[in-house]
Amino acid sequence: MKISKIFNSTHIRVSAIGSLGIKFFSALFAFLNGILLARILSVKDFGIYVLAFTTLTVLTVPVSLGLPNLITRYISKYQVYDDKASIKGLLIKTNIFVAISCLLVYVIAFASYFVWWKKYDFIFAETFIYALIGLPFIALGSLRSAALRGLKYVVLGQLPDTFLRNFLFFLGVVLFALLGYKLSPQSAMVLLTIATVISFFVGYYFLKIKLLNGLKHIQPVFKSREWLKESIPFTLTSGIEVIKSKSLTYILAIFGSVEAVAIFEIATRSSALISFTLDGLNSAIAPYISSAFEKKNMENLQRIVTKTTRIVFVFALPVALVFMIGGRPLLDFLYGKEYSIAYWPLVILCLGHLVNAFTGSAGIVLNMTGHQGYLSKSLAVMMVLMLLSSVPLVIGYDVVGASIAFSAIFILQNVLWVLYIRKNLRINTTIL
């Protein structure tokens, strides 16, 4: 099959294969970028870069407020009824909201600079300022990606923000090194921001030819009250997920050290390779789950979920075993001996990701079938448990403690989701 057909296909099998390919190369270049930054920057400087990037990720929560998931679900739904007017209205409203949110974040950041930022190292402050430039492009890009996924152009939706951005960042870092420039946290963030901006405009071009051109003469319909009501659980879910996953970075920075942040990031990046298949397939199947649920075709929904989970686990298990058995020499070889202490955190995180692969697409099933309210509540409880358990664990066991907190909550969360889905939807998301 030609590459152009893969990019433009809306068939679930082609979308799944294409999505896996995109996620694989995206994960590969993200992995390589981590190696390059760890090798070129000092452990402390890499930790500063990670803190700035983590803060940027957290800021996307109040800016986008879970709207990408709302867009994917509703565009899939409106496609079933050929409701182009509502699609146009949804896109207009969400883009305006994100633009206003970005402006508010900039105003708050500018005001807080004179009160708060000056207390911190100027390297961190500068790195964070450069990160803020990319905020609107990341937030608006997530809406564009969600719209393409809702239309079932899953590969086109993922290409700019995953593979292309990581690939361009990789090229930038390599070119910077070849030209003999000294890489710093600030310059690394500038390179990432440039890659983000380029990726945004490529993605906008995809959306224009696939959707926007066909909406030019459509009068938009605004269902603001319905969208606002439905966006609240999505907002809570997205916000809590990000805060839960990123809170450990700040806890390590506060109760540990910037170096501990860098060590944990290496373990996290490496273990994330176990779940790249699940992430890729979740993006591919989300609109199909929504469509099957709207048509009340639960047999098809179960078939989609079962096949996805089995494929995910087949890919996840060997990756996990490689890291768990040969992780220490692998870390020494890839990142340097100063990062070999990331081995036990890596093993612990691998266990959490393995269980995640075993339990399958539970989160995306809840999101795409109208159970986002339960999802947000359960994530809120998990976040509180994470915060309560991680502080003493980090104080007592540093990076190992953070890894234990993450994996334990990750496993508990997935088990609860599987049981809820089995009870309320009669769907089994595990490999069994």
PLY file of the C-alpha trace (Angstrom):
ply
format ascii 1.0
element vertex 432
property float x
property float y
property float z
element edge 431
property int vertex1
property int vertex2
end_header
0.00 0.00 0.00
1.27 3.47 -0.90
2.23 5.79 1.96
-0.25 8.42 0.70
-3.08 5.88 1.03
-2.06 5.11 4.61
-2.09 8.82 5.48
-5.50 9.38 3.89
-7.24 6.15 4.90
-10.14 6.11 7.39
-10.23 2.30 7.65
-9.58 1.06 11.19
-6.97 -1.54 10.20
-4.96 0.90 8.09
-5.34 3.57 10.77
-4.07 1.19 13.43
-1.03 0.13 11.36
-0.25 3.72 10.40
-0.73 4.91 13.96
1.63 2.24 15.25
4.24 3.29 12.70
3.92 6.95 13.67
4.09 6.15 17.38
7.08 3.85 16.88
9.18 6.44 15.07
7.99 9.17 17.41
8.99 7.08 20.44
12.29 6.24 18.75
13.23 9.87 18.18
11.98 10.89 21.63
14.24 8.15 23.01
17.18 9.37 20.91
16.52 12.96 21.98
16.68 11.86 25.61
20.02 10.15 24.96
21.45 13.21 23.20
20.34 15.64 25.90
21.60 13.36 28.69
24.96 12.97 26.94
25.45 16.65 26.02
23.98 18.39 29.07
25.09 17.91 32.65
22.73 16.00 34.93
21.67 19.29 36.56
21.10 21.09 33.24
19.09 18.15 31.93
17.01 18.31 35.10
16.35 22.03 34.49
15.22 21.30 30.93
12.89 18.54 32.19
11.39 20.88 34.83
10.71 23.59 32.23
9.19 21.09 29.79
7.09 19.55 32.57
5.79 23.00 33.53
4.89 23.67 29.89
2.98 20.36 29.77
1.11 21.20 32.97
0.13 24.63 31.58
-1.57 23.01 28.60
-4.20 21.70 31.06
-5.85 25.06 31.91
-5.34 26.19 28.31
-6.96 23.26 26.47
-9.19 22.01 29.33
-9.77 18.53 27.91
-11.17 19.93 24.66
-9.21 17.55 22.38
-11.11 14.52 23.75
-14.39 16.43 23.44
-13.62 17.28 19.80
-12.70 13.70 18.89
-15.86 12.31 20.43
-18.27 14.91 19.04
-16.84 15.07 15.53
-17.11 11.27 15.37
-20.70 11.61 16.56
-21.59 14.45 14.16
-20.11 12.49 11.26
-22.64 9.71 11.89
-25.44 12.28 11.36
-23.56 14.37 8.72
-23.90 17.46 10.94
-21.25 19.75 9.40
-22.74 22.90 10.92
-22.14 21.62 14.44
-18.60 20.53 13.52
-17.80 24.06 12.35
-19.36 25.61 15.44
-17.42 23.28 17.73
-14.10 24.13 16.06
-14.75 27.88 16.23
-15.74 27.84 19.90
-12.86 25.64 21.05
-10.21 27.59 19.12
-11.45 30.91 20.53
-11.42 29.48 24.05
-7.85 28.18 23.72
-6.61 31.50 22.27
-8.10 33.45 25.20
-6.70 30.95 27.70
-3.21 31.32 26.25
-3.42 35.12 26.58
-4.44 34.77 30.24
-1.52 32.45 30.93
0.87 34.95 29.31
-0.52 37.80 31.43
-0.17 35.76 34.64
3.34 34.60 33.67
4.42 38.18 32.90
3.06 39.46 36.23
4.56 36.61 38.24
8.01 37.11 36.70
8.67 40.16 38.85
7.38 38.49 42.01
8.38 34.85 41.79
10.71 33.89 38.94
13.59 36.13 40.01
14.02 33.97 43.09
15.08 31.05 40.89
18.12 30.31 38.81
18.15 32.52 35.68
18.84 29.42 33.56
15.50 27.91 34.60
13.68 31.25 34.12
15.06 31.70 30.59
14.36 28.09 29.65
10.77 28.46 30.84
10.28 31.72 28.91
11.36 30.02 25.70
9.03 27.12 26.51
6.07 29.51 26.88
6.46 30.64 23.27
5.39 27.20 22.12
2.31 27.02 24.39
-0.35 28.27 21.91
1.06 26.10 19.13
0.90 22.99 21.33
-2.62 23.78 22.58
-4.11 24.72 19.19
-2.26 21.84 17.58
-3.91 19.40 19.98
-7.34 20.66 18.81
-6.37 20.20 15.18
-5.05 16.71 15.87
-8.26 15.81 17.72
-10.41 17.02 14.81
-8.51 14.86 12.32
-8.80 11.85 14.62
-12.53 12.49 14.93
-12.74 12.38 11.14
-10.85 9.05 11.36
-7.74 10.52 9.69
-5.80 9.07 12.59
-2.36 9.02 10.94
-2.58 12.59 9.66
-3.79 13.68 13.07
-0.78 12.24 14.88
1.99 12.86 12.37
2.83 16.53 13.14
2.68 16.51 16.95
4.38 13.18 17.52
6.80 12.04 14.84
7.50 15.33 13.05
8.12 17.40 16.18
10.45 14.81 17.71
12.24 14.30 14.40
12.77 18.03 13.83
14.01 18.45 17.39
16.45 15.58 16.84
17.76 17.22 13.66
18.09 20.54 15.47
20.12 19.09 18.34
22.38 17.14 15.96
22.93 20.18 13.72
23.64 22.34 16.76
26.31 19.89 17.92
27.85 19.49 14.45
28.20 23.24 14.09
30.17 23.30 17.33
27.70 25.28 19.44
27.43 24.54 23.15
23.98 23.20 23.99
22.31 24.62 27.10
18.84 24.11 28.59
17.80 27.42 27.00
19.05 26.57 23.51
17.53 23.07 23.74
14.14 24.61 24.55
14.48 27.07 21.65
15.10 24.16 19.29
12.05 22.32 20.65
9.89 25.43 20.24
11.00 25.86 16.61
10.14 22.20 15.93
6.74 22.74 17.59
5.91 25.79 15.43
6.87 24.05 12.18
4.83 20.97 13.14
1.81 23.13 13.94
1.69 24.69 10.47
2.12 21.31 8.78
-0.80 19.97 10.83
-2.93 23.02 10.03
-2.39 22.35 6.32
-3.66 18.77 6.79
-6.78 19.97 8.58
-7.44 22.64 5.95
-7.49 20.22 3.03
-9.40 17.49 4.89
-12.03 19.58 6.66
-11.81 23.37 6.72
-12.11 23.89 2.94
-15.37 21.93 2.98
-16.80 24.08 5.79
-16.26 27.50 4.18
-19.87 28.03 3.12
-21.45 26.21 6.07
-23.31 28.30 8.64
-22.00 27.21 12.06
-24.30 25.92 14.77
-23.25 26.49 18.36
-24.34 24.05 21.03
-22.38 25.85 23.72
-24.39 24.66 26.71
-24.10 20.99 25.72
-20.40 21.29 24.92
-19.69 23.10 28.18
-21.53 20.46 30.19
-19.73 17.59 28.45
-16.34 19.32 28.56
-16.24 19.45 32.38
-15.52 15.71 32.89
-13.03 15.77 29.98
-11.34 18.79 31.56
-11.10 17.14 34.95
-9.82 13.92 33.39
-7.12 15.61 31.29
-6.05 17.91 34.10
-5.85 15.22 36.72
-4.00 12.85 34.38
-1.32 15.45 33.65
-0.99 16.60 37.26
-0.85 12.99 38.50
1.83 12.03 36.00
3.91 15.20 36.39
3.54 15.82 40.13
6.36 13.37 40.87
8.76 15.61 38.94
8.02 18.53 41.26
8.03 16.36 44.39
11.48 15.08 43.43
12.67 18.65 42.79
11.34 19.83 46.18
12.20 16.87 48.42
15.08 15.47 46.35
17.20 17.37 43.83
17.29 18.58 40.24
19.60 15.65 39.53
16.92 13.26 40.84
14.51 14.81 38.33
16.92 13.93 35.51
17.37 10.34 36.75
13.60 9.83 37.03
13.09 11.29 33.54
15.50 8.77 32.04
13.69 5.88 33.76
10.32 7.29 32.69
11.33 7.85 29.05
12.76 4.34 28.77
9.80 2.58 30.39
7.36 4.58 28.25
8.57 2.58 25.24
6.58 -0.35 26.67
3.31 1.55 26.24
3.95 3.23 22.89
1.90 0.53 21.13
-1.05 1.14 23.45
-0.81 4.91 22.97
-0.67 4.52 19.20
-3.59 2.13 18.96
-5.68 4.13 21.43
-5.40 7.14 19.13
-6.42 4.94 16.21
-9.42 3.23 17.80
-10.91 6.16 19.74
-13.23 7.41 16.95
-14.26 3.84 16.08
-15.16 3.13 19.71
-17.25 6.30 19.76
-19.00 5.38 16.50
-19.67 1.78 17.60
-21.10 2.97 20.90
-23.35 5.55 19.18
-24.66 2.78 16.90
-25.05 0.48 19.96
-22.88 -2.14 18.27
-21.30 -3.58 21.42
-20.04 -6.72 19.68
-17.94 -4.62 17.33
-16.74 -2.52 20.26
-15.62 -5.65 22.13
-13.88 -6.97 19.03
-11.95 -3.71 18.57
-10.85 -3.61 22.21
-9.84 -7.29 22.42
-7.72 -7.23 19.27
-6.06 -4.00 20.37
-5.14 -5.26 23.83
-3.66 -8.51 22.54
-1.52 -6.70 19.98
-0.38 -4.24 22.65
0.70 -6.95 25.09
2.59 -8.92 22.44
4.69 -5.83 21.72
4.98 -4.67 25.33
6.24 -7.88 26.98
9.58 -8.27 25.12
10.43 -4.57 25.55
9.76 -4.81 29.29
11.89 -7.96 29.59
14.82 -6.30 27.80
14.80 -3.39 30.24
14.21 -5.54 33.33
16.94 -8.08 32.52
19.56 -5.99 30.73
18.62 -2.50 31.85
21.76 -1.61 33.81
24.35 -2.16 31.04
21.89 -0.62 28.56
21.61 2.56 30.65
25.41 2.73 30.99
25.84 2.38 27.24
23.10 4.79 26.15
23.22 7.54 28.77
26.50 7.16 30.64
27.48 5.69 34.01
25.99 8.60 35.96
22.56 7.35 34.89
23.07 3.68 35.85
21.29 4.35 39.16
18.08 4.67 37.11
18.00 0.86 36.76
15.79 -0.05 39.74
13.38 2.83 39.10
13.20 1.59 35.51
12.37 -1.98 36.62
9.60 -0.73 38.92
8.12 1.50 36.20
8.26 -1.40 33.72
6.00 -3.46 36.01
3.42 -0.67 36.01
3.50 -0.34 32.24
3.17 -4.11 31.80
-0.03 -4.15 33.83
-1.21 -1.17 31.78
-0.64 -3.17 28.60
-2.43 -6.20 30.08
-5.54 -4.18 30.99
-5.70 -2.52 27.57
-7.65 0.51 26.39
-9.75 0.97 29.54
-9.27 4.73 29.76
-10.15 5.45 26.13
-13.24 3.18 26.38
-14.52 5.21 29.33
-13.82 8.49 27.55
-15.49 7.53 24.27
-18.62 5.91 25.76
-19.88 8.74 27.95
-18.33 7.48 31.21
-15.82 10.31 31.48
-17.51 11.38 34.74
-16.43 8.16 36.48
-13.03 8.43 34.82
-12.41 11.93 36.18
-13.57 10.97 39.70
-11.36 7.89 39.82
-8.38 9.85 38.52
-8.96 12.49 41.21
-8.84 9.80 43.90
-5.70 8.30 42.34
-4.06 11.73 42.23
-4.71 12.30 45.94
-3.32 8.85 46.75
-0.28 9.62 44.59
0.42 12.89 46.38
-0.07 11.39 49.85
2.13 8.35 49.21
4.85 9.89 47.06
6.15 12.52 49.53
7.22 10.05 52.27
8.43 7.58 49.65
10.57 10.21 47.92
11.95 11.45 51.25
12.84 7.89 52.24
13.85 6.31 48.92
14.38 9.19 46.46
13.85 8.15 42.81
13.02 4.55 43.74
10.27 5.86 46.02
8.82 7.99 43.22
8.79 4.94 40.94
7.02 2.81 43.56
4.34 5.48 44.02
3.80 5.80 40.26
3.56 2.07 39.50
1.41 1.20 42.51
-1.18 3.87 41.65
-0.97 3.00 37.94
-1.77 -0.67 38.65
-4.60 0.10 41.10
-6.15 2.59 38.67
-6.21 0.15 35.75
-7.66 -2.71 37.79
-10.52 -0.48 39.00
-11.26 0.69 35.45
-11.39 -2.87 34.11
-13.85 -3.90 36.83
-16.06 -0.85 36.24
-16.20 -1.38 32.47
-16.98 -5.07 32.86
-19.84 -4.26 35.25
-21.38 -1.29 33.42
-20.62 -1.90 29.72
-20.21 -5.70 29.68
-16.89 -5.15 27.92
-13.61 -6.88 28.81
-10.59 -4.71 28.03
-7.89 -7.21 29.14
-6.09 -9.73 26.94
-8.17 -12.61 28.43
0 1
1 2
2 3
3 4
4 5
5 6
6 7
7 8
8 9
9 10
10 11
11 12
12 13
13 14
14 15
15 16
16 17
17 18
18 19
19 20
20 21
21 22
22 23
23 24
24 25
25 26
26 27
27 28
28 29
29 30
30 31
31 32
32 33
33 34
34 35
35 36
36 37
37 38
38 39
39 40
40 41
41 42
42 43
43 44
44 45
45 46
46 47
47 48
48 49
49 50
50 51
51 52
52 53
53 54
54 55
55 56
56 57
57 58
58 59
59 60
60 61
61 62
62 63
63 64
64 65
65 66
66 67
67 68
68 69
69 70
70 71
71 72
72 73
73 74
74 75
75 76
76 77
77 78
78 79
79 80
80 81
81 82
82 83
83 84
84 85
85 86
86 87
87 88
88 89
89 90
90 91
91 92
92 93
93 94
94 95
95 96
96 97
97 98
98 99
99 100
100 101
101 102
102 103
103 104
104 105
105 106
106 107
107 108
108 109
109 110
110 111
111 112
112 113
113 114
114 115
115 116
116 117
117 118
118 119
119 120
120 121
121 122
122 123
123 124
124 125
125 126
126 127
127 128
128 129
129 130
130 131
131 132
132 133
133 134
134 135
135 136
136 137
137 138
138 139
139 140
140 141
141 142
142 143
143 144
144 145
145 146
146 147
147 148
148 149
149 150
150 151
151 152
152 153
153 154
154 155
155 156
156 157
157 158
158 159
159 160
160 161
161 162
162 163
163 164
164 165
165 166
166 167
167 168
168 169
169 170
170 171
171 172
172 173
173 174
174 175
175 176
176 177
177 178
178 179
179 180
180 181
181 182
182 183
183 184
184 185
185 186
186 187
187 188
188 189
189 190
190 191
191 192
192 193
193 194
194 195
195 196
196 197
197 198
198 199
199 200
200 201
201 202
202 203
203 204
204 205
205 206
206 207
207 208
208 209
209 210
210 211
211 212
212 213
213 214
214 215
215 216
216 217
217 218
218 219
219 220
220 221
221 222
222 223
223 224
224 225
225 226
226 227
227 228
228 229
229 230
230 231
231 232
232 233
233 234
234 235
235 236
236 237
237 238
238 239
239 240
240 241
241 242
242 243
243 244
244 245
245 246
246 247
247 248
248 249
249 250
250 251
251 252
252 253
253 254
254 255
255 256
256 257
257 258
258 259
259 260
260 261
261 262
262 263
263 264
264 265
265 266
266 267
267 268
268 269
269 270
270 271
271 272
272 273
273 274
274 275
275 276
276 277
277 278
278 279
279 280
280 281
281 282
282 283
283 284
284 285
285 286
286 287
287 288
288 289
289 290
290 291
291 292
292 293
293 294
294 295
295 296
296 297
297 298
298 299
299 300
300 301
301 302
302 303
303 304
304 305
305 306
306 307
307 308
308 309
309 310
310 311
311 312
312 313
313 314
314 315
315 316
316 317
317 318
318 319
319 320
320 321
321 322
322 323
323 324
324 325
325 326
326 327
327 328
328 329
329 330
330 331
331 332
332 333
333 334
334 335
335 336
336 337
337 338
338 339
339 340
340 341
341 342
342 343
343 344
344 345
345 346
346 347
347 348
348 349
349 350
350 351
351 352
352 353
353 354
354 355
355 356
356 357
357 358
358 359
359 360
360 361
361 362
362 363
363 364
364 365
365 366
366 367
367 368
368 369
369 370
370 371
371 372
372 373
373 374
374 375
375 376
376 377
377 378
378 379
379 380
380 381
381 382
382 383
383 384
384 385
385 386
386 387
387 388
388 389
389 390
390 391
391 392
392 393
393 394
394 395
395 396
396 397
397 398
398 399
399 400
400 401
401 402
402 403
403 404
404 405
405 406
406 407
407 408
408 409
409 410
410 411
411 412
412 413
413 414
414 415
415 416
416 417
417 418
418 419
419 420
420 421
421 422
422 423
423 424
424 425
425 426
426 427
427 428
428 429
429 430
430 431
